[in-house]
Amino acid sequence: MKKQLFKPALCALYSGLTLASVVSHAETKIPADVKQTCVVSKTDLSQWFAKGNISKSGFVDPANSLNPVFGDYYNNKRCDFYKWGAQMFLWLSSPVGSSYVFDGPSFFDVVQVGSDFQLVNNTLNKDNNSYSVRSLKQDDPIGSTGQAGGDGVLLSQQASLTYYGINVNDVFAYYRTGQDQGKFKGTEIAYEFPNTIQGLRRVENFAGRRFKDGHTLAMEIKTSWVDASTVDASRYLVIDAKVPSYDRKSTTKWALQKDAMVKRLALVGMHVVGTVTGHPEMVWATFEHLDNAPDQKFYYLNDKGKLVKQGFDASGDWTFAKINTRASTEIQEFQVVAKERSDKLKCGVNQRCKKGDIVATANVIQENNVIRQNPWGSAPISSSNNVLRSNTDLISLNHSILPLLKGVGDVRANYFQVGSIWTATGQIPENDETPADPKDNIFRGSLSLSNATMETFHQAPPPPKKSDGPVNCFGCHNVKKVQGKPREAFKVSHIFSNMQPLHIEK
């Protein structure tokens, strides 16, 4: 018997009850008894807000990426970087017109055209977003439209496709353009993203103006979304965007239609990536909605300094996980995006397809069952000092911020920082780096970081051996060392080299 899509909604109709009345709401629980090792006080959070007080949907100022604390390699703390990510997320999701900062005039939409990416100016109060279903990373070498390491399509428990967008700020866009024109030769930013005031000024001088938020340095934002009509939209940041349209009549192939459609989307995940003082490799922070998926078991320190093991709990209604699912380490791909027109031998379950179609890999297209495999960006059930301290810092940070936001009814209280990662002294990760030996580990923060909505099918377990390499963002975002050639450190960003520069006079 074939699996029936939209089963939860059908069950609700059959029983004469709404889904909410028969299934309890589920969300990631932030342990309240955590040791307060990384705290944003009410006074501190108030100062992040532009008007000096915590308010519903209030505008938050960006973090200062030029803060010298980040470049003080021997005295900075994990908490400094985690706080940077938290403030940046609140800034990026602050309202601008009818949208948000990351979709406002200081940022560009990044739109794929063939094998290249183009920068599109954002215009306030104009629907110009264009998000897509992710396709194969190997077919798209820049990686911005592919689930990391594969072409799997993420389908929520409410049968919504997951859509993805990319935005970069003006510092990033003008740096790309000046680098393309060879304007930065002989400077410290010739081969790496600007991460000092001098580097920022060189980009601004090339652009012929000072950037309004230049102190944020270079930023790249990745977002993931579901159809807002399939969730309680009042709990989400929402946006209107053009998305691909599919003919869903078949249970084994959803054919891509010629015309896109406009949908209201709800934000489920965000990567916040940016340079800070002394860190050209960028800090990689990731955020998810509390309702996404349950965590595997993890350890943290409580307020008495005791080791606590948080158990696995999948009860309730999740966006991407089945109710009461087991704590499996396998997340199965049920459908993929076709990377090219193909015959029935290469296109899912014995059928023909064209590029962009969504095809079943086994049986039928169906909802994916997702678990967050690396809670707080760390290996599950690990009580190593680094994991324990990092978990405790992140739980403490979230526990200090989210209740304050919830207290004023701010929807951003429903998003939490999963983790962040960077390198010890700003090293650019190369493709042979490995975190297997802690003594040689160049990485700092959440060493197994991934996002359950963006790296869904490739949330990495701990490496069994040293040769396996990094199991975090830098496992893919690294550079290849070529003998006799300068290392192009900006290639830690997969979209950079294939991004078309801005059209300005040389």
N, C-alpha and C positions, 0 to 999 in steps of 0.2 A: 504494500500500500504506500502511495506516495505521501511525503510529508506535506501538510497543508500550511502555506504561508499565512501570516496574520492570525495564527491560532489563538493568541491571547484575546484579541478583539472578538473573534468568533465565539469563543467560550463565554465571554462576558455577555454578548447578545443572547446566546442560547439560555443563559441562566436568568436573564432579565435584570442582571445587576451590572453596575459599572465595574471595571477592572480594579479601581481604587478601593471598592468596598469589599473585595474578596481577597486582595493581596496587599500586604503591608508595604509601606514605602521603605526603600533601602537606600543607605548612603554610607560612604566611607566614614568610619568613626575615628575621630582624633582623640586618643587617650587623654583624659582630663587630669590624670594623676602623674603626668610626665614631669620629670625634673626640669626646672626652668633654666636651661643652659643657653638659650638663644631667644631673647624676648624683645618684642617691639611693644613698648609701654603705650598706654593711652595718650600720654603727652607726645611721645615720638610719632605715633600714627597721626595724631592731630596735625602735627607739623608737616607731615607729608601732603596733607590736603591744602590746596591753594588758598582757601579761606581760613585756614587755621583751626578748623573744627571738623570732626568726623561727621559726615552727612550722607544721606541716601543719594547714590549716584553722583556724589560730589567729585569735582575734578581733582586729581592727584598729580602733583608735580613729579617729573621724572627724577630718578636717582642720578647723582653726579658720577658719571663713569670716569671722570678725571680725578676723583678722590685719590690722593697719594697712598692711602692705606692699602690699596690693591697691589701696588708695586713694592710694598714693604714685605718682601718674600719671607722674611724670617719672623715677622711679628703679626702678620694678618691672620685672621681666623676664618674657619668655615662660615661662621655666622655673618661675617662681613659680606660674603658673596651671596649667601642665602637671602639676606635682607635686600641686597641689590635686586635680585630676581623678583622678590615680593613687591617691592615698590615699582619696578618696571611693569609688572603685570597690571597693577592697579592704575598706573599711568596709561598704558596702552589701551586698557578697557574703559578709560574715562570717556564721557560723552563729548562729542564734537559735532555740532549740528544734529542731524538725525542718525549719526553713526558714532564711531569710536576713533580714538587717536590713531590707532594703527591703520585706519582706513581714511584718515584725514589728510590735509594738505602737506604735512611733513613727511608723508610716506607715499610710495608708489605701489600699485598693484603689479605683480609679476605674472605675465600671461604667456603661456607657451604657444608659439607659432612654428609648426614643423618641429625641427630639432633645436630651435633657438628660443630664447625668452626675451620678451620685450617689456620695457618699463612703461606703465600707463599712469598718467597723472591722475590723482584722486581729486574729485570735485565735490565740494560739500553739497549734501542733499540731492545727489544724483546717483541713481542705481547703475553703477558701472562695474560691479564685482563680477568675476567670472571664475567659479570654482568647478573642480572636476573630480571624477572618480579616478583614483590613483591607478596608474598603469605600470608596466614592467620597468624596474630600475635599470636593468641591463640594456633595454631598448632605449631608455631615456637616460643617457650618461650623467645628466645633471642631477637627476634624482628627485626633483621637486614634485613630480606627479606619481611617484612609485612608492608603495609600501617597502620599507627598507628590506632589501634582499629578495624581493619577489613581486609578483603581480596580483596577490590576493586582494579580493574585494571584501571590505568589512560591512556586514549587514547587521543592523541592530535587532534586538529581540522584538521590536515593533515593526520589523521589515523595512526600516529606512536605510537607504544607502548612506555611506559616510563620504562627505565631500571635503576637499582640501583647498586651501588658499595659501599664497605666499605674498608677503609685503616686505619691502626694504625701505629704509629711511633715506633722506636726501644725502647724508654723509656717505652712505654706501653707494648710492647711484652716481654721485659726482666723483667719488673715488674710482669707481669702475670706468667712468668716461675719461677721466684724466689719465688713468693707467693705460687705457687703450690708445690714447694719443701720445703716450711716452712723456707726459709732463712731469713725472715724479722721478725721473732718472737721477741717480746720484744722491738720493735722499733716503732716510730711514723707512719711508713708506713705498719705496720702489717695488718691493716684493711682499709686503705684508700690510694688513689693515692698520689704519692709523690708531694709535693707542697712547698718544701723548698730545699735549696742547700744541706742540710744534707741528705734529702730523695733521691735526685738525686744521690748523691755520693754513697749511699748504693746500688742503682740499678746498677750504673756503676761498682762498686767494684765486685758485683755479676757477671756482664757480663765480667769482666776482661779487660775493656777498657773504655776510655772516648768517649762519643757520640759526633759526629760532631756538632749536633744541640741540645745538651742536655739541653740548657737553655730554650728550648721550653716546657720542662717537658712532661707529658703524653698527647698524642693527639689521638683523634679518628675522622676520617673524613668520612662523608656520602655524596654520590653524586647521582644526578639524571640526566638522559640523554634521548635524543630522537634521532631518525634516522637523521643524518646530511643531508641526501638528501631531507628531507621534510621542511627544513628551509634554510635561507640564511646563509650558513656555514661560510661566511667571518665575520659574527658578533659574532661567538661563539668560545670558546675553544673546540677543537675536539680531539678525541682519537679513536684508533681502538680497538675493544674488541669482545670477543666471547659472543654471546647472544643466548637465546633459539630460536629455529625455530618452526614455527607453520604452519599447513595446514589451510589456510584461506578460503577454498571453501565454507564452511557453514556460514550462517549469525548468527547462534545461538551457535556454538561451534568451537573454533579454537583448533585443536588437537595438543598437544605437540609432536614434532618429536624427534627421537632418537639422531640425530646429531645436534650439535650447529652450528651456522654460525658466520662469522666475519663481523661486520658492522663498518662503521665510524659513531661515535656518537657525538652529540653536547651537551655540558653541559648546563643544565637548572636550576640546583639548587645545593647548597652545605651547609651542616651543618659543621661548624668548632667548635670542642669541645675539650677543654683542660684545664689542671690545671694551676693556677697562684699562686703566693705567698699567702698563707693563705686561699686558696679556693680549698679544696679537692673535693668539689661537682662538680667542673669544671665550666667553663664559656661556655655557649651554644650560639653560634652566627650562624645566618643563612643568606644565600645569594641567590638571584634569578637573572635570566636574565631579562632585562628590557621588553622583548617582551612577557613574560609569560601570564600575565592576568591583568585585570583592578582592581583598588582598590575600596573598598567601600568608602563612604565619610569619611573625617577625618578633625581634627582641628590641627592648628599649629600657632605659632607666627611669624608675618612678621617683616621686618627690622625696622618698626616703633613701634614695641611692640603691635600691634593690633592683636586681635583674627581673624583668617581666617578659613573659612570652604571650604575645597577643595571638589568640587562636583564629583559625579560618572560620568565616561566617558568611554564607551566601544566601541567607534567608531574606525574603522580601523581593521587591520588584526592582530589578536593575535594568539599565539601558542596554548593556551588552552581555549580560550573563543570565543564564537560566536560573530560575528560582531553585534554591537548595542544590545547586550543582556541586559536584565533588571537586576537591582541590587538585585537579589534574595539572600536570606540567605541559600537556599538549593542547595547543589551540589549532584546530583543524581548519584548513582552507577548503571551503565548499564550492567557491566560485572564483574565477579570475577574469581579468580584462584581457581580451585577445590582443596580442601585440602586432598582428598582421593578418591580412586576409589568408584564410587557410582552408584546406580540405578537411574532410571528416576524420582523418587519421590524426590530425594535430589540434583539433579544436574541441576539447572537452569530450562529452559522451556521444561520440559517433555522429557528429553533425558538422555542417559547414558554417563558417562565420566570417565576418569582416573585422577589420581593425576597430577596436573600441567597443565591440560587443562584450557583454558579460556572459560567460558560459560556465555551466556546472562542470566540476572536475570529477564528481562521482554522484550518481543518482540525480538529485535535483538542486536547484538554487535554494538556499535556506539560510536561516539566521545563524550567525556565529556565536559560539559560547566562549566568552572572554574572561580571563582571570588576570589580575595584575601580578605578574610573576616575580617582580622585584620591588617589593614595598619600599618606599622612600629611596628608590634607586639603588638598593643594596641587595646582595644575595639573601634569599629567604633562609630563615632558621640559622643565621650566622650570628654568633655572639662575639666575634672578634672586636678588639678595641675600636678599630676604625669604623666598622659597621655600627656598633653600639652607640658611639658618640655621634656619628652622622645622623642616625635614625632619631636619637634623642633631640639633637639640635633642630631637625626639621619638624618633628612633632611639636616641640616647644614653640617654634616660630609660628606654625599654623594655629596652635592653641591660643597664642596671644593675640593674633590678628583677627581670626574669623569671628569669634564672639562679639568683638567690638563692631565689626561691620554688620553682623546679624542684628545687633541691638538697635541699629538705625534703619533696618530693613533694606540694606544694600544687597543687591542680587549677587555681587562679587563674593559674598560670604559663602557661596556654594561652590567655589573653586579653591583648590588647595595646591600648594607647591609639592610635587612628588619628589623633586630633587634638582641638583645642579652639579655640573662638573667643569673643571678647568685644569690647567697644569701648574706644577709647583712654582716654576720661575718663568712662566710664559713660553715654555718650549713649544715648538710646533710639532705635533705628533707626526711621526713618519710611519710608513706602512709596515714596519717591522717592530714597532713598539709593543710591549706587553706588560700588563699589570700583575702577572702571575707571581712575581717575587716582590713582596712589599718593600724590600730594601732598595730595589731599583725602580720602583713605581714612580713615574713622573706625574701621575694623575692625582687630583685632589677632589674631595667632595663625595658625590654619589657614584661609586665606581662601576655599578651595573645599571646605569640609568637608561630608561626607555620610557616611552609613552604608550599606554595600552591601546590608544586609538590611532597611533601613527606607526608604531613598530609592532603591531598586534601579533603577527605570526612569527616574529623573530625577537621576542623578548629573551635575552640571552641568559642561560644559567651560568654558574661559575665555570671558568675554564678548567678542564681536566688536566691540561698540561700547558707548559709555558709557550709552546709554539702556536697555540690557538689564537694568541693576540688579544687585543682589547675586546671587552664585552660590553661596550657602552657607546655613546655617540661617536667617540674618536675611533671606534672600530671601522667606521665608514668614512668619517670626516678627518682624513689625514692627507699627507702629501707623499709623493713618491720621490725618493732621493735619486737624482740622475747624476752620474759621475761627470764632472767638468761643467755642470750647468748650475746657475743659481737656483736655490729652492724657492719656488713660487708659493709662498705661504698662504696667499689668498685662496688657494685651491682647497683649503679646508671647507670652504663653501662650495657645494656642488653646482650651484646656479651661476657662479661668478663668471667663469670663462665663456660660457655659452650665452651670457646675457648681452643683448645688443646695447651699446652705449647710448646715452642721450644724444639727440640731434642738436648739437650746438656748434658754433663756429670754432674752428681750430686756431 
